[in-house]
Amino acid sequence: FRSALTEWLSQWPNKKTITLTTKPSGNVPGFMYFLNTNTEKVDKIIGKIKGLTTLTSPNGGKVIYSESINGGFSLNLYDVESRSTQTLPLQTLSEKCVWKDNDTIYCAVPTTIQRGIYPDKWYKGLVSFSDEVWMINTETYATELILNPLEEVREKMDIINLSFSKNKGYLFFTNKKDLALWGINIKK
């Protein structure tokens, strides 16, 4: 893959797809492409979105993305096949999320958001969030609060690097405030 642009954020959601997203800024429109590893074909999936951050489902059929709007940000769901977009019911950055399967995401959601240019303000450390962990079903748009760290352990957490254990029974994450690793049992 060759490009005149040098700062791509890449993900590899499955064996045949690599996603390429331009580095985000709330001042600049961003773009996301799929690179097919078999054909080496590059297709534009999403574009001209300020503050664009993305996260693609394991099968490549859906993309959650955040965009900078009105001094904050929104979380959206893009269906690759139908090319339709739906705003999701919770506000967070897509990089504060993880796909559990092709329909379910778990996200760290800020309880309050200061006005500013995002994700720039957060990247620069000018703002720190106090997050809760929520589950969102991308088919029904149902949400469920999974963890409120302030209530559970009396600690404010700016949650990053979410991932699942191999059997999907545990959700792991890092608190950006002190880089401590945490895990929660989500089996029910």
Accessible surface in RSA format (square Angstrom, percent):
REM  Atomic radii and reference values for relative SASA: ProtOr
REM  Chains: A
REM  Algorithm: Lee & Richards
REM  Probe-radius: 1.40
REM  Slices: 20
REM RES _ NUM      All-atoms   Total-Side   Main-Chain    Non-polar    All polar
REM                ABS   REL    ABS   REL    ABS   REL    ABS   REL    ABS   REL
RES PHE A   1   128.02  64.0  44.61  27.6  83.40 217.0  56.68  34.4  71.33 204.2
RES ARG A   2   229.20  96.2 200.39 102.1  28.81  68.6  78.23 106.9 150.97  91.5
RES SER A   3    49.65  42.0  11.69  15.6  37.96  87.5  16.49  35.1  33.16  46.5
RES ALA A   4   107.92  99.2  66.49 102.6  41.44  94.3  78.83 111.0  29.09  77.1
RES LEU A   5   100.01  55.7  94.51  67.6   5.50  13.8  96.10  67.5   3.91  10.5
RES THR A   6   124.94  88.9  89.80  91.0  35.14  83.8  72.45  97.3  52.49  79.4
RES GLU A   7   105.73  60.7  95.17  72.0  10.56  25.2  33.79  65.4  71.94  58.7
RES TRP A   8    51.85  20.8  28.65  13.9  23.19  54.5  28.65  15.3  23.19  37.6
RES LEU A   9    70.38  39.2  68.17  48.8   2.21   5.5  70.07  49.2   0.31   0.8
RES SER A  10    75.17  63.5  48.44  64.7  26.73  61.6  12.02  25.6  63.16  88.5
RES GLN A  11    50.54  28.3  40.60  29.7   9.95  23.7  35.20  74.9  15.34  11.6
RES TRP A  12   161.64  64.9 131.83  63.8  29.81  70.0 130.01  69.3  31.62  51.3
RES PRO A  13    30.06  21.9   2.50   2.3  27.56 100.2  14.22  11.7  15.84  98.4
RES ASN A  14    35.87  24.7  24.38  23.6  11.49  27.7  33.71  81.1   2.16   2.1
RES LYS A  15   191.28  93.3 176.74 108.4  14.53  34.6 122.54 110.3  68.73  73.2
RES LYS A  16   111.19  54.2 109.95  67.5   1.24   3.0  55.79  50.2  55.41  59.0
RES THR A  17    10.32   7.3  10.32  10.5   0.00   0.0   0.66   0.9   9.66  14.6
RES ILE A  18    28.91  16.5  28.91  21.5   0.00   0.0  28.91  20.8   0.00   0.0
RES THR A  19     0.07   0.1   0.07   0.1   0.00   0.0   0.00   0.0   0.07   0.1
RES LEU A  20    11.18   6.2  11.18   8.0   0.00   0.0  11.18   7.9   0.00   0.0
RES THR A  21     2.14   1.5   2.14   2.2   0.00   0.0   2.02   2.7   0.11   0.2
RES THR A  22    20.51  14.6  20.41  20.7   0.10   0.2  20.21  27.1   0.30   0.5
RES LYS A  23   110.33  53.8  93.12  57.1  17.21  41.0  41.68  37.5  68.65  73.1
RES PRO A  24    17.59  12.8   3.31   3.0  14.28  51.9   4.66   3.8  12.93  80.4
RES SER A  25    23.18  19.6  22.82  30.5   0.36   0.8  18.22  38.8   4.97   7.0
RES GLY A  26     8.34  10.3   0.00   N/A   8.34  10.3   0.00   0.0   8.34  18.7
RES ASN A  27    92.65  63.9  72.43  70.0  20.22  48.7  23.46  56.5  69.18  66.9
RES VAL A  28    82.23  54.1  80.54  72.9   1.69   4.1  80.76  70.2   1.47   4.0
RES PRO A  29    61.70  45.0  54.05  49.3   7.64  27.8  54.05  44.6   7.64  47.5
RES GLY A  30     2.82   3.5   0.00   N/A   2.82   3.5   2.82   7.7   0.00   0.0
RES PHE A  31    51.21  25.6  51.21  31.7   0.00   0.0  51.21  31.0   0.00   0.0
RES MET A  32     0.00   0.0   0.00   0.0   0.00   0.0   0.00   0.0   0.00   0.0
RES TYR A  33    52.51  24.5  52.51  29.9   0.00   0.0  23.99  18.0  28.52  35.2
RES PHE A  34    25.71  12.9  25.26  15.6   0.45   1.2  25.26  15.3   0.45   1.3
RES LEU A  35    22.46  12.5  22.46  16.1   0.00   0.0  22.46  15.8   0.00   0.0
RES ASN A  36    44.95  31.0  42.74  41.3   2.22   5.3  11.36  27.3  33.60  32.5
RES THR A  37    46.56  33.1  20.65  20.9  25.91  61.7  23.12  31.0  23.44  35.4
RES ASN A  38   118.70  81.9  84.92  82.1  33.77  81.3  25.77  62.0  92.93  89.8
RES THR A  39    92.55  65.8  62.24  63.1  30.31  72.2  68.48  92.0  24.07  36.4
RES GLU A  40   138.54  79.5 122.13  92.4  16.40  39.1  34.94  67.6 103.59  84.6
RES LYS A  41   124.88  60.9 116.52  71.5   8.36  19.9  74.99  67.5  49.89  53.1
RES VAL A  42    61.57  40.5  36.65  33.2  24.92  60.1  36.65  31.8  24.92  67.6
RES ASP A  43    57.61  40.4  54.87  54.6   2.74   6.5  17.32  40.8  40.29  40.2
RES LYS A  44   118.50  57.8  89.50  54.9  29.00  69.1  50.43  45.4  68.07  72.5
RES ILE A  45    25.91  14.7  13.22   9.9  12.68  30.6  14.37  10.3  11.54  31.3
RES ILE A  46     9.93   5.7   5.30   3.9   4.63  11.2   9.93   7.2   0.00   0.0
RES GLY A  47    21.64  26.7   0.00   N/A  21.64  26.7   1.02   2.8  20.62  46.2
RES LYS A  48   159.26  77.7 135.88  83.4  23.38  55.7  78.60  70.8  80.66  85.9
RES ILE A  49    22.97  13.1  20.90  15.6   2.07   5.0  22.97  16.5   0.00   0.0
RES LYS A  50   103.62  50.6 100.10  61.4   3.52   8.4  47.30  42.6  56.32  60.0
RES GLY A  51     1.35   1.7   0.00   N/A   1.35   1.7   0.00   0.0   1.35   3.0
RES LEU A  52     0.49   0.3   0.03   0.0   0.45   1.1   0.03   0.0   0.45   1.2
RES THR A  53     6.11   4.3   4.88   4.9   1.23   2.9   6.11   8.2   0.00   0.0
RES THR A  54    10.02   7.1   0.36   0.4   9.67  23.0   0.00   0.0  10.02  15.2
RES LEU A  55    36.28  20.2  36.28  26.0   0.00   0.0  36.28  25.5   0.00   0.0
RES THR A  56     6.87   4.9   0.00   0.0   6.87  16.4   0.00   0.0   6.87  10.4
RES SER A  57     0.06   0.1   0.06   0.1   0.00   0.0   0.00   0.0   0.06   0.1
RES PRO A  58    51.92  37.8  46.30  42.2   5.62  20.4  49.13  40.6   2.79  17.3
RES ASN A  59    87.65  60.4  63.01  60.9  24.63  59.3  32.25  77.6  55.40  53.5
RES GLY A  60     8.62  10.6   0.00   N/A   8.62  10.6   4.32  11.9   4.30   9.6
RES GLY A  61    27.99  34.5   0.00   N/A  27.99  34.5  25.74  70.6   2.25   5.0
RES LYS A  62    21.66  10.6  21.66  13.3   0.00   0.0  21.66  19.5   0.00   0.0
RES VAL A  63     0.00   0.0   0.00   0.0   0.00   0.0   0.00   0.0   0.00   0.0
RES ILE A  64     0.00   0.0   0.00   0.0   0.00   0.0   0.00   0.0   0.00   0.0
RES TYR A  65    10.43   4.9  10.43   5.9   0.00   0.0   0.00   0.0  10.43  12.9
RES SER A  66     0.26   0.2   0.26   0.3   0.00   0.0   0.26   0.5   0.00   0.0
RES GLU A  67    43.30  24.9  42.68  32.3   0.63   1.5   0.69   1.3  42.61  34.8
RES SER A  68    21.83  18.4   9.88  13.2  11.95  27.5   0.56   1.2  21.26  29.8
RES ILE A  69    67.97  38.7  60.33  44.9   7.64  18.4  66.50  47.9   1.47   4.0
RES ASN A  70   130.89  90.3 103.82 100.3  27.07  65.2  35.33  85.0  95.56  92.4
RES GLY A  71    21.39  26.4   0.00   N/A  21.39  26.4  10.55  29.0  10.83  24.3
RES GLY A  72    10.08  12.4   0.00   N/A  10.08  12.4  10.08  27.7   0.00   0.0
RES PHE A  73     1.32   0.7   1.17   0.7   0.15   0.4   1.17   0.7   0.15   0.4
RES SER A  74     8.42   7.1   8.38  11.2   0.03   0.1   6.56  14.0   1.85   2.6
RES LEU A  75     0.61   0.3   0.00   0.0   0.61   1.5   0.00   0.0   0.61   1.7
RES ASN A  76     3.12   2.2   3.12   3.0   0.00   0.0   0.00   0.0   3.12   3.0
RES LEU A  77    10.22   5.7   9.16   6.6   1.06   2.7   9.16   6.4   1.06   2.8
RES TYR A  78    25.43  11.9  25.43  14.5   0.00   0.0  14.34  10.8  11.09  13.7
RES ASP A  79    44.56  31.2  44.32  44.1   0.24   0.6   9.27  21.8  35.29  35.2
RES VAL A  80    36.40  24.0  30.32  27.4   6.08  14.7  30.32  26.3   6.08  16.5
RES GLU A  81   167.03  95.9 137.71 104.2  29.32  69.8  58.50 113.2 108.53  88.6
RES SER A  82    73.77  62.3  42.61  56.9  31.17  71.8  50.40 107.3  23.38  32.7
RES ARG A  83   191.14  80.3 168.09  85.7  23.06  54.9  42.82  58.5 148.32  89.9
RES SER A  84    59.07  49.9  52.67  70.3   6.40  14.7  41.84  89.1  17.24  24.1
RES THR A  85    71.55  50.9  39.03  39.6  32.53  77.5  28.37  38.1  43.18  65.3
RES GLN A  86    86.74  48.5  84.22  61.5   2.52   6.0  11.27  24.0  75.47  57.2
RES THR A  87    81.95  58.3  69.62  70.6  12.33  29.4  42.54  57.1  39.42  59.6
RES LEU A  88     7.34   4.1   0.00   0.0   7.34  18.4   0.00   0.0   7.34  19.7
RES PRO A  89    74.46  54.3  35.05  31.9  39.41 143.2  48.77  40.3  25.69 159.6
RES LEU A  90    28.58  15.9  26.27  18.8   2.31   5.8  28.27  19.9   0.30   0.8
RES GLN A  91    91.19  51.0  87.39  63.9   3.80   9.0  27.45  58.4  63.74  48.3
RES THR A  92     0.00   0.0   0.00   0.0   0.00   0.0   0.00   0.0   0.00   0.0
RES LEU A  93     1.44   0.8   1.44   1.0   0.00   0.0   1.44   1.0   0.00   0.0
RES SER A  94     0.00   0.0   0.00   0.0   0.00   0.0   0.00   0.0   0.00   0.0
RES GLU A  95    65.66  37.7  47.82  36.2  17.85  42.5  33.04  63.9  32.63  26.6
RES LYS A  96     0.05   0.0   0.05   0.0   0.00   0.0   0.05   0.0   0.00   0.0
RES CYS A  97     8.09   6.1   0.00   0.0   8.09  19.0   0.00   0.0   8.09   8.7
RES VAL A  98    24.12  15.9  23.88  21.6   0.24   0.6  24.12  21.0   0.00   0.0
RES TRP A  99    15.09   6.1   7.09   3.4   8.00  18.8   7.09   3.8   8.00  13.0
RES LYS A 100    57.86  28.2  53.95  33.1   3.91   9.3  16.89  15.2  40.97  43.6
RES ASP A 101    67.57  47.3  62.51  62.2   5.06  12.0  38.58  90.8  28.99  28.9
RES ASN A 102    51.52  35.5  49.66  48.0   1.86   4.5  12.09  29.1  39.42  38.1
RES ASP A 103    54.81  38.4  54.64  54.4   0.17   0.4   7.49  17.6  47.32  47.2
RES THR A 104    19.76  14.1  19.76  20.0   0.00   0.0   7.40   9.9  12.36  18.7
RES ILE A 105     0.00   0.0   0.00   0.0   0.00   0.0   0.00   0.0   0.00   0.0
RES TYR A 106    14.52   6.8  14.52   8.3   0.00   0.0   0.00   0.0  14.52  17.9
RES CYS A 107     0.00   0.0   0.00   0.0   0.00   0.0   0.00   0.0   0.00   0.0
RES ALA A 108     0.00   0.0   0.00   0.0   0.00   0.0   0.00   0.0   0.00   0.0
RES VAL A 109    12.11   8.0  11.77  10.7   0.34   0.8  11.77  10.2   0.34   0.9
RES PRO A 110     9.98   7.3   0.00   0.0   9.98  36.3   0.00   0.0   9.98  62.0
RES THR A 111    73.66  52.4  40.29  40.8  33.38  79.5  38.10  51.2  35.57  53.8
RES THR A 112   107.74  76.6  96.93  98.3  10.81  25.8  75.13 100.9  32.61  49.3
RES ILE A 113    48.60  27.7  18.23  13.6  30.37  73.2  18.83  13.6  29.77  80.8
RES GLN A 114   104.78  58.6  96.25  70.3   8.53  20.3  40.97  87.2  63.82  48.4
RES ARG A 115   175.85  73.8 161.58  82.4  14.26  34.0  78.85 107.8  97.00  58.8
RES GLY A 116    20.70  25.5   0.00   N/A  20.70  25.5  18.56  50.9   2.14   4.8
RES ILE A 117    85.14  48.5  80.90  60.3   4.24  10.2  82.03  59.1   3.11   8.5
RES TYR A 118     0.65   0.3   0.13   0.1   0.52   1.4   0.25   0.2   0.40   0.5
RES PRO A 119     0.82   0.6   0.82   0.7   0.00   0.0   0.82   0.7   0.00   0.0
RES ASP A 120    24.55  17.2  21.87  21.8   2.68   6.3  10.16  23.9  14.38  14.3
RES LYS A 121    45.73  22.3  43.79  26.9   1.94   4.6  24.86  22.4  20.87  22.2
RES TRP A 122     7.58   3.0   7.58   3.7   0.00   0.0   7.58   4.0   0.00   0.0
RES TYR A 123    94.92  44.3  64.73  36.8  30.19  78.6  62.11  46.7  32.81  40.5
RES LYS A 124   149.61  73.0 114.98  70.5  34.63  82.5  72.77  65.5  76.85  81.9
RES GLY A 125    55.93  69.0   0.00   N/A  55.93  69.0  24.81  68.1  31.12  69.7
RES LEU A 126   121.08  67.4  92.63  66.3  28.46  71.5  97.10  68.2  23.98  64.5
RES VAL A 127    10.12   6.7   2.49   2.3   7.63  18.4   7.98   6.9   2.14   5.8
RES SER A 128    63.09  53.3  38.58  51.5  24.51  56.5  36.52  77.8  26.58  37.2
RES PHE A 129     3.07   1.5   1.25   0.8   1.82   4.7   3.07   1.9   0.00   0.0
RES SER A 130    22.71  19.2  18.56  24.8   4.15   9.6  12.97  27.6   9.74  13.6
RES ASP A 131     2.85   2.0   0.00   0.0   2.85   6.7   0.00   0.0   2.85   2.8
RES GLU A 132    31.05  17.8  31.05  23.5   0.00   0.0   0.47   0.9  30.58  25.0
RES VAL A 133     0.00   0.0   0.00   0.0   0.00   0.0   0.00   0.0   0.00   0.0
RES TRP A 134    52.22  21.0  52.22  25.3   0.00   0.0  50.55  27.0   1.67   2.7
RES MET A 135    31.48  16.3  31.48  20.8   0.00   0.0  28.46  24.2   3.02   4.0
RES ILE A 136     0.00   0.0   0.00   0.0   0.00   0.0   0.00   0.0   0.00   0.0
RES ASN A 137    40.54  28.0  40.54  39.2   0.00   0.0   2.44   5.9  38.11  36.8
RES THR A 138     3.39   2.4   0.00   0.0   3.39   8.1   0.00   0.0   3.39   5.1
RES GLU A 139   104.62  60.1  80.76  61.1  23.85  56.8  27.90  54.0  76.72  62.6
RES THR A 140    93.56  66.5  66.00  66.9  27.57  65.7  70.66  94.9  22.91  34.6
RES TYR A 141    83.64  39.1  73.48  41.8  10.16  26.4  53.59  40.3  30.06  37.1
RES ALA A 142    53.60  49.3  43.31  66.8  10.28  23.4  53.60  75.5   0.00   0.0
RES THR A 143    51.97  37.0  24.05  24.4  27.92  66.5   1.56   2.1  50.41  76.2
RES GLU A 144    68.15  39.1  64.25  48.6   3.90   9.3  29.55  57.2  38.60  31.5
RES LEU A 145    77.92  43.4  57.34  41.0  20.57  51.7  57.34  40.3  20.57  55.4
RES ILE A 146    38.32  21.8   9.78   7.3  28.53  68.8  12.33   8.9  25.99  70.5
RES LEU A 147    22.55  12.6  19.92  14.3   2.63   6.6  22.55  15.8   0.00   0.0
RES ASN A 148    25.60  17.7  22.98  22.2   2.62   6.3   3.03   7.3  22.58  21.8
RES PRO A 149     0.98   0.7   0.78   0.7   0.20   0.7   0.98   0.8   0.00   0.0
RES LEU A 150    85.57  47.7  80.08  57.3   5.49  13.8  80.21  56.3   5.36  14.4
RES GLU A 151   132.23  75.9 108.94  82.4  23.29  55.4  40.75  78.8  91.47  74.7
RES GLU A 152   120.50  69.2  89.59  67.8  30.91  73.6  12.10  23.4 108.41  88.5
RES VAL A 153    68.04  44.8  43.94  39.8  24.10  58.1  51.68  44.9  16.36  44.4
RES ARG A 154   206.17  86.6 180.36  91.9  25.80  61.4  63.25  86.4 142.91  86.6
RES GLU A 155    57.09  32.8  53.53  40.5   3.56   8.5  24.96  48.3  32.12  26.2
RES LYS A 156   117.03  57.1 109.81  67.4   7.22  17.2  53.73  48.4  63.30  67.4
RES MET A 157     1.82   0.9   1.51   1.0   0.31   0.7   1.51   1.3   0.31   0.4
RES ASP A 158     1.16   0.8   1.16   1.2   0.00   0.0   0.10   0.2   1.07   1.1
RES ILE A 159     0.00   0.0   0.00   0.0   0.00   0.0   0.00   0.0   0.00   0.0
RES ILE A 160    27.36  15.6  27.36  20.4   0.00   0.0  27.36  19.7   0.00   0.0
RES ASN A 161    98.96  68.2  78.93  76.3  20.04  48.2  29.74  71.6  69.22  66.9
RES LEU A 162    15.98   8.9   0.00   0.0  15.98  40.2   0.00   0.0  15.98  43.0
RES SER A 163    52.89  44.7  52.42  70.0   0.48   1.1  35.29  75.1  17.61  24.7
RES PHE A 164    30.51  15.3   4.82   3.0  25.68  66.8   4.82   2.9  25.68  73.5
RES SER A 165    25.13  21.2  16.67  22.3   8.45  19.5  23.52  50.1   1.60   2.2
RES LYS A 166   208.83 101.9 174.19 106.9  34.64  82.5 128.18 115.4  80.65  85.9
RES ASN A 167    92.86  64.0  63.31  61.2  29.55  71.2  44.68 107.5  48.19  46.6
RES LYS A 168    80.16  39.1  77.74  47.7   2.42   5.8  49.28  44.4  30.88  32.9
RES GLY A 169     1.31   1.6   0.00   N/A   1.31   1.6   1.31   3.6   0.00   0.0
RES TYR A 170    93.17  43.5  93.17  53.0   0.00   0.0  56.38  42.4  36.79  45.3
RES LEU A 171     0.00   0.0   0.00   0.0   0.00   0.0   0.00   0.0   0.00   0.0
RES PHE A 172    72.11  36.1  72.11  44.7   0.00   0.0  72.11  43.7   0.00   0.0
RES PHE A 173     0.65   0.3   0.35   0.2   0.30   0.8   0.65   0.4   0.00   0.0
RES THR A 174    19.48  13.9  19.48  19.7   0.00   0.0   7.41  10.0  12.07  18.2
RES ASN A 175     0.81   0.6   0.81   0.8   0.00   0.0   0.00   0.0   0.81   0.8
RES LYS A 176    64.08  31.3  51.90  31.8  12.18  29.0  48.81  43.9  15.27  16.3
RES LYS A 177    93.24  45.5  52.89  32.4  40.35  96.1  43.65  39.3  49.59  52.8
RES ASP A 178    85.57  59.9  54.90  54.6  30.67  72.5  40.67  95.7  44.90  44.8
RES LEU A 179   130.46  72.7 109.67  78.5  20.79  52.3 109.79  77.1  20.67  55.6
RES ALA A 180    36.68  33.7  27.23  42.0   9.45  21.5  36.68  51.7   0.00   0.0
RES LEU A 181   134.16  74.7 104.79  75.0  29.37  73.8 104.79  73.6  29.37  79.0
RES TRP A 182    71.43  28.7  65.66  31.8   5.77  13.6  71.29  38.0   0.14   0.2
RES GLY A 183    38.87  47.9   0.00   N/A  38.87  47.9   7.69  21.1  31.18  69.8
RES ILE A 184    30.28  17.2  25.87  19.3   4.41  10.6  30.28  21.8   0.00   0.0
RES ASN A 185    90.55  62.4  61.67  59.6  28.88  69.5  22.77  54.8  67.78  65.5
RES ILE A 186    10.88   6.2   1.28   1.0   9.60  23.1   4.15   3.0   6.73  18.3
RES LYS A 187   126.23  61.6 100.57  61.7  25.66  61.1  66.88  60.2  59.35  63.2
RES LYS A 188   190.85  93.1 107.76  66.1  83.09 197.8 129.36 116.4  61.49  65.5
END  Absolute sums over single chains surface
CHAIN  1 A    10137.0       7935.9       2201.1       5428.4       4708.6
END  Absolute sums over all chains
TOTAL         10137.0       7935.9       2201.1       5428.4       4708.6
